[in-house]
Amino acid sequence: MNIRPIPATLLLTILLSGCGTPVPADKADYVGTWRSQEMRLSITQEGNINYERHRGSAETSINGPLQQFQGDDFSVGVWFISTTFVVSKPPYQEGGRWKMVVDGVELTKD
């Protein structure tokens, strides 16, 4: 029998994928994929967050479970490692499109 070890990053991804707090009903408008030229933010109903942001040659990406909402803002991460996304304008409709402003960037929902 040939057993291969599971890479640590794959194992961590598997373990964390089911650890998100589901998006509460009153925040359902947050669910979806949001984009701008420099940012992509995907929020699933199950509470999984996928974030990418490009600033010049720098790129930031975060994949993790939703911890909680604090007003309009939300935290992503596990245990003591987390980041908070500051939502200055929660989801709203404008010209038939859903938009929101996160960390100072206006995003449009796909």
LUMTIBA-448091 format. One record per atom (N, C-alpha, C): residue number from 1; z, x, y; atom name; residue in one letter. Coordinates in steps of 0.02 Angstrom, whole numbers, plus 32768, in hexadecimal, padded with zeros to 4 digits. Each point is the difference from the previous one (the first is absolute). Layout:
N
+-----+------+------+------+------+------+
| pos |    Z |    X |    Y | site | code |
+-----+------+------+------+------+------+
| NUM |    Z |    X |    Y |   CA |    A |
...
+-----+------+------+------+------+------+
//
This chain:
110
+-----+------+------+------+------+------+
| pos |    Z |    X |    Y | site | code |
+-----+------+------+------+------+------+
|   1 | 8000 | 802A | 7FC5 |    N |    M |
|   1 | 8000 | 7FD6 | 803B |   CA |    M |
|   1 | 8000 | 802D | 803E |    C |    M |
|   2 | 7FD3 | 7FF0 | 802F |    N |    N |
|   2 | 7FF9 | 8028 | 803D |   CA |    N |
|   2 | 801B | 7FD8 | 803B |    C |    N |
|   3 | 8039 | 8012 | 801A |    N |    I |
|   3 | 801F | 7FDE | 8039 |   CA |    I |
|   3 | 7FF8 | 802B | 803D |    C |    I |
|   4 | 7FE2 | 7FE4 | 8034 |    N |    R |
|   4 | 7FF8 | 8024 | 803F |   CA |    R |
|   4 | 8035 | 7FEB | 8031 |    C |    R |
|   5 | 801C | 802F | 8025 |    N |    P |
|   5 | 8031 | 7FED | 8033 |   CA |    P |
|   5 | 7FDE | 7FDA | 8039 |    C |    P |
|   6 | 8024 | 7FD1 | 801E |    N |    I |
|   6 | 7FE6 | 7FDB | 8039 |   CA |    I |
|   6 | 800F | 8028 | 803F |    C |    I |
|   7 | 7FCC | 800E | 8029 |    N |    P |
|   7 | 800D | 8024 | 803E |   CA |    P |
|   7 | 8035 | 7FDC | 802B |    C |    P |
|   8 | 8029 | 8027 | 8021 |    N |    A |
|   8 | 8038 | 7FE4 | 8027 |   CA |    A |
|   8 | 7FE8 | 7FD0 | 8035 |    C |    A |
|   9 | 7FC8 | 800E | 8022 |    N |    T |
|   9 | 7FE8 | 7FD3 | 8035 |   CA |    T |
|   9 | 7FEA | 7FBE | 7FE3 |    C |    T |
|  10 | 7FDF | 8002 | 7FC5 |    N |    L |
|  10 | 7FEB | 7FC1 | 7FE0 |   CA |    L |
|  10 | 803D | 7FD8 | 7FEA |    C |    L |
|  11 | 8031 | 8022 | 7FE3 |    N |    L |
|  11 | 803D | 7FDE | 7FEA |   CA |    L |
|  11 | 8024 | 7FE0 | 803C |    C |    L |
|  12 | 8006 | 8025 | 8037 |    N |    L |
|  12 | 8020 | 7FE5 | 803C |   CA |    L |
|  12 | 7FDA | 7FC3 | 801B |    C |    L |
|  13 | 7FBE | 8004 | 8000 |    N |    T |
|  13 | 7FD8 | 7FC7 | 8017 |   CA |    T |
|  13 | 800B | 7FC3 | 7FD4 |    C |    T |
|  14 | 8001 | 800A | 7FBF |    N |    I |
|  14 | 800C | 7FC9 | 7FD2 |   CA |    I |
|  14 | 8045 | 7FE1 | 800B |    C |    I |
|  15 | 8032 | 802B | 8007 |    N |    L |
|  15 | 8044 | 7FE7 | 800A |   CA |    L |
|  15 | 8009 | 7FDB | 8042 |    C |    L |
|  16 | 7FE0 | 8018 | 8035 |    N |    L |
|  16 | 8008 | 7FE1 | 8042 |   CA |    L |
|  16 | 7FD5 | 7FC3 | 800A |    C |    L |
|  17 | 7FCB | 7FF9 | 7FD9 |    N |    S |
|  17 | 7FD2 | 7FC9 | 800C |   CA |    S |
|  17 | 8021 | 7FBB | 7FF7 |    C |    S |
|  18 | 8032 | 7FFB | 7FD8 |    N |    G |
|  18 | 8021 | 7FC0 | 7FF6 |   CA |    G |
|  18 | 8040 | 7FF8 | 8027 |    C |    G |
|  19 | 800E | 802E | 802D |    N |    C |
|  19 | 8041 | 8000 | 8023 |   CA |    C |
|  19 | 7FFE | 7FE0 | 8045 |    C |    C |
|  20 | 7FC7 | 7FE7 | 8015 |    N |    G |
|  20 | 7FFB | 7FE3 | 8043 |   CA |    G |
|  20 | 8024 | 7FBE | 8005 |    C |    G |
|  21 | 801A | 7FF2 | 803B |    N |    T |
|  21 | 801C | 7FBF | 800F |   CA |    T |
|  21 | 7FC6 | 7FD2 | 8013 |    C |    T |
|  22 | 7FF8 | 7FC7 | 7FDF |    N |    P |
|  22 | 7FC9 | 7FD3 | 8012 |   CA |    P |
|  22 | 8003 | 7FED | 804A |    C |    P |
|  23 | 7FC6 | 7FF5 | 801D |    N |    V |
|  23 | 7FFB | 7FEC | 8046 |   CA |    V |
|  23 | 801D | 7FBA | 8006 |    C |    V |
|  24 | 8031 | 7FF5 | 802C |    N |    P |
|  24 | 801D | 7FBD | 8008 |   CA |    P |
|  24 | 7FCC | 7FCE | 801A |    C |    P |
|  25 | 800B | 7FC1 | 7FF0 |    N |    A |
|  25 | 7FD1 | 7FCB | 8014 |   CA |    A |
|  25 | 7FF3 | 7FFF | 804B |    C |    A |
|  26 | 8033 | 800D | 8028 |    N |    D |
|  26 | 7FF6 | 7FFD | 8049 |   CA |    D |
|  26 | 7FD9 | 803D | 801B |    C |    D |
|  27 | 7FF1 | 8031 | 7FD4 |    N |    K |
|  27 | 7FD9 | 803A | 8014 |   CA |    K |
|  27 | 7FBD | 8003 | 7FD9 |    C |    K |
|  28 | 7FEC | 7FC8 | 7FE3 |    N |    A |
|  28 | 7FC3 | 7FFE | 7FD7 |   CA |    A |
|  28 | 7FC2 | 8016 | 8025 |    C |    A |
|  29 | 7FFE | 7FF7 | 8042 |    N |    D |
|  29 | 7FC6 | 8015 | 8027 |   CA |    D |
|  29 | 7FF6 | 804C | 8000 |    C |    D |
|  30 | 8032 | 8026 | 7FED |    N |    Y |
|  30 | 7FFB | 8049 | 7FFD |   CA |    Y |
|  30 | 7FD6 | 8017 | 7FC4 |    C |    Y |
|  31 | 7FFC | 7FD7 | 7FCC |    N |    V |
|  31 | 7FDE | 8012 | 7FC2 |   CA |    V |
|  31 | 7FB5 | 8007 | 800C |    C |    V |
|  32 | 7FE4 | 8037 | 7FE7 |    N |    G |
|  32 | 7FB9 | 800B | 8005 |   CA |    G |
|  32 | 7FF2 | 8049 | 8012 |    C |    G |
|  33 | 7FC0 | 800E | 800C |    N |    T |
|  33 | 7FEC | 8043 | 8015 |   CA |    T |
|  33 | 7FED | 7FFE | 8049 |    C |    T |
|  34 | 801F | 802B | 8026 |    N |    W |
|  34 | 7FF8 | 8004 | 8048 |   CA |    W |
|  34 | 7FE0 | 8043 | 8011 |    C |    W |
|  35 | 7FD2 | 7FFF | 8031 |    N |    R |
|  35 | 7FDB | 803E | 8010 |   CA |    R |
|  35 | 7FF5 | 8009 | 804B |    C |    R |
|  36 | 7FFA | 803F | 8012 |    N |    S |
|  36 | 7FE6 | 8015 | 8041 |   CA |    S |
|  36 | 7FD6 | 803E | 7FF1 |    C |    S |
|  37 | 7FE5 | 801F | 8033 |    N |    Q |
|  37 | 7FDA | 803E | 7FF5 |   CA |    Q |
|  37 | 802A | 8037 | 7FE2 |    C |    Q |
|  38 | 8040 | 8002 | 8013 |    N |    E |
|  38 | 802A | 8037 | 7FEA |   CA |    E |
|  38 | 8033 | 7FEF | 7FCB |    C |    E |
|  39 | 8008 | 7FC0 | 7FF0 |    N |    M |
|  39 | 8035 | 7FEC | 7FD3 |   CA |    M |
|  39 | 7FE9 | 7FCA | 7FCF |    C |    M |
|  40 | 801E | 8003 | 7FC2 |    N |    R |
|  40 | 7FF8 | 7FCB | 7FCF |   CA |    R |
|  40 | 8044 | 7FF2 | 7FE3 |    C |    R |
|  41 | 8013 | 7FC0 | 7FFE |    N |    L |
|  41 | 8041 | 7FEB | 7FE7 |   CA |    L |
|  41 | 7FF5 | 7FC5 | 7FD2 |    C |    L |
|  42 | 8015 | 8008 | 7FC2 |    N |    S |
|  42 | 7FFA | 7FCA | 7FCF |   CA |    S |
|  42 | 8046 | 7FEB | 7FE9 |    C |    S |
|  43 | 800C | 7FBF | 8004 |    N |    I |
|  43 | 8041 | 7FE4 | 7FED |   CA |    I |
|  43 | 7FF3 | 7FCA | 7FCC |    C |    I |
|  44 | 801E | 8007 | 7FC4 |    N |    T |
|  44 | 7FF7 | 7FCD | 7FCC |   CA |    T |
|  44 | 803A | 7FCF | 8001 |    C |    T |
|  45 | 7FF5 | 7FC5 | 7FE5 |    N |    Q |
|  45 | 8035 | 7FCD | 7FFC |   CA |    Q |
|  45 | 803B | 801A | 7FD8 |    C |    Q |
|  46 | 7FF2 | 802B | 7FCF |    N |    E |
|  46 | 8036 | 801C | 7FD6 |   CA |    E |
|  46 | 802A | 8034 | 8024 |    C |    E |
|  47 | 7FE9 | 8017 | 803A |    N |    G |
|  47 | 8027 | 8030 | 8027 |   CA |    G |
|  47 | 7FEB | 8048 | 7FF8 |    C |    G |
|  48 | 7FC1 | 800C | 7FEE |    N |    N |
|  48 | 7FE7 | 8044 | 7FFC |   CA |    N |
|  48 | 7FD9 | 8010 | 8040 |    C |    N |
|  49 | 800C | 803B | 801C |    N |    I |
|  49 | 7FE2 | 8014 | 803F |   CA |    I |
|  49 | 7FD5 | 803E | 7FF4 |    C |    I |
|  50 | 7FC3 | 7FFF | 801C |    N |    N |
|  50 | 7FD3 | 8039 | 7FFE |   CA |    N |
|  50 | 7FEA | 800B | 8048 |    C |    N |
|  51 | 800D | 803C | 801A |    N |    Y |
|  51 | 7FF4 | 800F | 8047 |   CA |    Y |
|  51 | 7FDB | 8042 | 8006 |    C |    Y |
|  52 | 7FCD | 8002 | 802B |    N |    E |
|  52 | 7FDD | 803E | 8010 |   CA |    E |
|  52 | 7FF3 | 8000 | 804B |    C |    E |
|  53 | 800B | 803A | 801E |    N |    R |
|  53 | 7FF2 | 8007 | 8048 |   CA |    R |
|  53 | 7FE2 | 8044 | 800D |    C |    R |
|  54 | 7FCB | 8001 | 8028 |    N |    H |
|  54 | 7FDD | 803E | 8012 |   CA |    H |
|  54 | 8009 | 800B | 804B |    C |    H |
|  55 | 8018 | 803B | 8011 |    N |    R |
|  55 | 8007 | 8015 | 8046 |   CA |    R |
|  55 | 7FE1 | 8045 | 8006 |    C |    R |
|  56 | 7FC2 | 8001 | 8018 |    N |    G |
|  56 | 7FDC | 803F | 8003 |   CA |    G |
|  56 | 7FF6 | 801A | 7FB9 |    C |    G |
|  57 | 8017 | 803D | 7FF3 |    N |    S |
|  57 | 7FF9 | 801D | 7FBD |   CA |    S |
|  57 | 803C | 7FF1 | 7FD4 |    C |    S |
|  58 | 8034 | 7FE1 | 801C |    N |    A |
|  58 | 803C | 7FF0 | 7FD9 |   CA |    A |
|  58 | 7FF9 | 7FBC | 7FDE |    C |    A |
|  59 | 8018 | 7FFD | 7FC3 |    N |    E |
|  59 | 8000 | 7FC1 | 7FDB |   CA |    E |
|  59 | 8045 | 7FF3 | 7FE3 |    C |    E |
|  60 | 8017 | 7FC2 | 8007 |    N |    T |
|  60 | 8040 | 7FEB | 7FE5 |   CA |    T |
|  60 | 7FF3 | 7FC7 | 7FCF |    C |    T |
|  61 | 801F | 8003 | 7FC6 |    N |    S |
|  61 | 7FFB | 7FC8 | 7FD2 |   CA |    S |
|  61 | 8044 | 7FF2 | 7FE1 |    C |    S |
|  62 | 800D | 7FC0 | 7FF6 |    N |    I |
|  62 | 803F | 7FEA | 7FE2 |   CA |    I |
|  62 | 7FEE | 7FC9 | 7FCE |    C |    I |
|  63 | 8019 | 8007 | 7FC3 |    N |    N |
|  63 | 7FFA | 7FCC | 7FCE |   CA |    N |
|  63 | 8046 | 7FF4 | 7FE5 |    C |    N |
|  64 | 8019 | 7FC4 | 8009 |    N |    G |
|  64 | 8044 | 7FF3 | 7FE9 |   CA |    G |
|  64 | 8011 | 7FB7 | 8004 |    C |    G |
|  65 | 803C | 7FF1 | 7FE8 |    N |    P |
|  65 | 8017 | 7FBB | 8000 |   CA |    P |
|  65 | 801E | 7FEB | 8043 |    C |    P |
|  66 | 7FF6 | 7FC1 | 8010 |    N |    L |
|  66 | 8020 | 7FE2 | 803A |   CA |    L |
|  66 | 804B | 7FFE | 7FF3 |    C |    L |
|  67 | 8027 | 8018 | 8030 |    N |    Q |
|  67 | 8049 | 7FFC | 7FFA |   CA |    Q |
|  67 | 8019 | 7FC0 | 8020 |    C |    Q |
|  68 | 7FED | 7FF5 | 803F |    N |    Q |
|  68 | 8018 | 7FC4 | 8023 |   CA |    Q |
|  68 | 7FDB | 7FF7 | 8042 |    C |    Q |
|  69 | 8005 | 7FC4 | 801A |    N |    F |
|  69 | 7FEA | 7FF1 | 8044 |   CA |    F |
|  69 | 803E | 8001 | 802D |    C |    F |
|  70 | 7FF8 | 801B | 803C |    N |    Q |
|  70 | 8034 | 8000 | 8033 |   CA |    Q |
|  70 | 7FE0 | 7FE3 | 803D |    C |    Q |
|  71 | 8006 | 7FBE | 8009 |    N |    G |
|  71 | 7FDB | 7FDE | 8034 |   CA |    G |
|  71 | 7FB6 | 8001 | 7FED |    C |    G |
|  72 | 7FD6 | 801A | 802C |    N |    D |
|  72 | 7FB9 | 8006 | 7FF0 |   CA |    D |
|  72 | 7FEF | 8042 | 7FDE |    C |    D |
|  73 | 802C | 8032 | 8006 |    N |    D |
|  73 | 7FF5 | 8042 | 7FE2 |   CA |    D |
|  73 | 800F | 7FFD | 7FB5 |    C |    D |
|  74 | 7FE5 | 8031 | 7FDB |    N |    F |
|  74 | 8010 | 8003 | 7FB9 |   CA |    F |
|  74 | 8007 | 8049 | 7FE9 |    C |    F |
|  75 | 802A | 8009 | 7FCD |    N |    S |
|  75 | 800E | 8042 | 7FE4 |   CA |    S |
|  75 | 7FE0 | 8007 | 7FBC |    C |    S |
|  76 | 7FE9 | 803D | 7FF2 |    N |    V |
|  76 | 7FDF | 8010 | 7FC1 |   CA |    V |
|  76 | 801F | 803F | 7FE5 |    C |    V |
|  77 | 800E | 8001 | 7FBF |    N |    G |
|  77 | 801A | 803C | 7FE0 |   CA |    G |
|  77 | 8031 | 7FEF | 7FC9 |    C |    G |
|  78 | 8022 | 8034 | 7FE9 |    N |    V |
|  78 | 8031 | 7FF9 | 7FCB |   CA |    V |
|  78 | 803F | 8026 | 8013 |    C |    V |
|  79 | 8038 | 7FE5 | 7FEB |    N |    W |
|  79 | 8041 | 801D | 800C |   CA |    W |
|  79 | 8008 | 8017 | 8048 |    C |    W |
|  80 | 800B | 8040 | 800A |    N |    F |
|  80 | 800B | 8019 | 8044 |   CA |    F |
|  80 | 7FC0 | 801A | 8021 |    C |    F |
|  81 | 7FC8 | 7FFD | 7FDD |    N |    I |
|  81 | 7FC0 | 8017 | 801B |   CA |    I |
|  81 | 7FD8 | 7FC2 | 8015 |    C |    I |
|  82 | 7FFC | 7FF4 | 8040 |    N |    S |
|  82 | 7FDD | 7FC5 | 8018 |   CA |    S |
|  82 | 7FE4 | 800C | 8045 |    C |    S |
|  83 | 7FD2 | 7FD4 | 8013 |    N |    T |
|  83 | 7FE4 | 8001 | 8043 |   CA |    T |
|  83 | 7FFB | 7FB9 | 8019 |    C |    T |
|  84 | 8008 | 7FF7 | 8040 |    N |    T |
|  84 | 7FFC | 7FBE | 801E |   CA |    T |
|  84 | 7FC0 | 7FFA | 8028 |    C |    T |
|  85 | 7FDB | 7FCB | 7FF5 |    N |    F |
|  85 | 7FC4 | 7FF0 | 8026 |   CA |    F |
|  85 | 8015 | 7FD1 | 8038 |    C |    F |
|  86 | 7FF2 | 8015 | 803E |    N |    V |
|  86 | 8013 | 7FD8 | 803A |   CA |    V |
|  86 | 7FC7 | 7FD1 | 8011 |    C |    V |
|  87 | 800E | 7FBF | 7FFE |    N |    V |
|  87 | 7FCE | 7FCD | 800D |   CA |    V |
|  87 | 800E | 7FE2 | 8045 |    C |    V |
|  88 | 7FD8 | 8015 | 8031 |    N |    S |
|  88 | 800A | 7FE7 | 8044 |   CA |    S |
|  88 | 7FDF | 7FBC | 800B |    C |    S |
|  89 | 7FD0 | 7FEF | 7FD6 |    N |    K |
|  89 | 7FE1 | 7FBD | 8001 |   CA |    K |
|  89 | 7FF5 | 7FEA | 7FB9 |    C |    K |
|  90 | 8029 | 7FD1 | 7FE7 |    N |    P |
|  90 | 7FF7 | 7FE9 | 7FBB |   CA |    P |
|  90 | 7FBD | 7FDD | 7FF8 |    C |    P |
|  91 | 7FEB | 7FF1 | 7FC2 |    N |    P |
|  91 | 7FBF | 7FE2 | 7FF5 |   CA |    P |
|  91 | 7FF3 | 7FC2 | 802C |    C |    P |
|  92 | 7FC4 | 8000 | 801E |    N |    Y |
|  92 | 7FEC | 7FC9 | 802C |   CA |    Y |
|  92 | 7FB4 | 7FF9 | 7FFA |    C |    Y |
|  93 | 7FE7 | 7FC5 | 8011 |    N |    Q |
|  93 | 7FB7 | 7FF5 | 7FFE |   CA |    Q |
|  93 | 7FE3 | 8006 | 8046 |    C |    Q |
|  94 | 7FC6 | 8022 | 8003 |    N |    E |
|  94 | 7FDC | 8007 | 803F |   CA |    E |
|  94 | 7FB5 | 8001 | 7FEF |    C |    E |
|  95 | 7FDC | 7FD1 | 801D |    N |    G |
|  95 | 7FB9 | 7FFC | 7FF3 |   CA |    G |
|  95 | 7FEF | 7FF5 | 7FB7 |    C |    G |
|  96 | 802A | 7FDB | 7FDD |    N |    G |
|  96 | 7FF4 | 7FF2 | 7FBA |   CA |    G |
|  96 | 8012 | 8039 | 7FD0 |    C |    G |
|  97 | 801D | 8036 | 8019 |    N |    R |
|  97 | 8014 | 803A | 7FD7 |   CA |    R |
|  97 | 804C | 8009 | 8004 |    C |    R |
|  98 | 801D | 8015 | 7FC8 |    N |    W |
|  98 | 8046 | 8011 | 8000 |   CA |    W |
|  98 | 8009 | 8047 | 8019 |    C |    W |
|  99 | 8031 | 800A | 802C |    N |    K |
|  99 | 8010 | 8042 | 801C |   CA |    K |
|  99 | 804B | 800A | 8000 |    C |    K |
| 100 | 8015 | 803F | 8004 |    N |    M |
| 100 | 8046 | 8011 | 800E |   CA |    M |
| 100 | 8000 | 8047 | 801A |    C |    M |
| 101 | 8036 | 8012 | 8022 |    N |    V |
| 101 | 8007 | 8044 | 801C |   CA |    V |
| 101 | 803A | 8022 | 7FDD |    C |    V |
| 102 | 7FF0 | 8037 | 7FDE |    N |    V |
| 102 | 8030 | 8027 | 7FD9 |   CA |    V |
| 102 | 8000 | 8047 | 8019 |    C |    V |
| 103 | 803A | 801A | 8010 |    N |    D |
| 103 | 8007 | 8045 | 8019 |   CA |    D |
| 103 | 7FCF | 800D | 8039 |    C |    D |
| 104 | 7FF7 | 7FCE | 802C |    N |    G |
| 104 | 7FD6 | 8008 | 803A |   CA |    G |
| 104 | 7FB5 | 7FF9 | 7FF4 |    C |    G |
| 105 | 7FEC | 7FEE | 7FC3 |    N |    V |
| 105 | 7FB8 | 7FFA | 7FEF |   CA |    V |
| 105 | 7FF1 | 7FB7 | 7FF0 |    C |    V |
| 106 | 7FCB | 7FE5 | 8021 |    N |    E |
| 106 | 7FEA | 7FBC | 7FF1 |   CA |    E |
| 106 | 7FD7 | 8001 | 7FC0 |    C |    E |
| 107 | 8015 | 7FD8 | 7FD0 |    N |    L |
| 107 | 7FDF | 7FFB | 7FBF |   CA |    L |
| 107 | 7FE1 | 7FBB | 7FF8 |    C |    L |
| 108 | 7FCA | 7FFC | 7FDB |    N |    T |
| 108 | 7FDF | 7FC1 | 7FF0 |   CA |    T |
| 108 | 8000 | 7FF7 | 7FB5 |    C |    T |
| 109 | 8011 | 7FC4 | 7FE9 |    N |    K |
| 109 | 8001 | 7FF2 | 7FB9 |   CA |    K |
| 109 | 7FBA | 7FF6 | 7FE5 |    C |    K |
| 110 | 7FF3 | 801F | 7FC6 |    N |    D |
| 110 | 7FBF | 7FF8 | 7FDD |   CA |    D |
| 110 | 7FF5 | 7FB7 | 7FEC |    C |    D |
+-----+------+------+------+------+------+
//
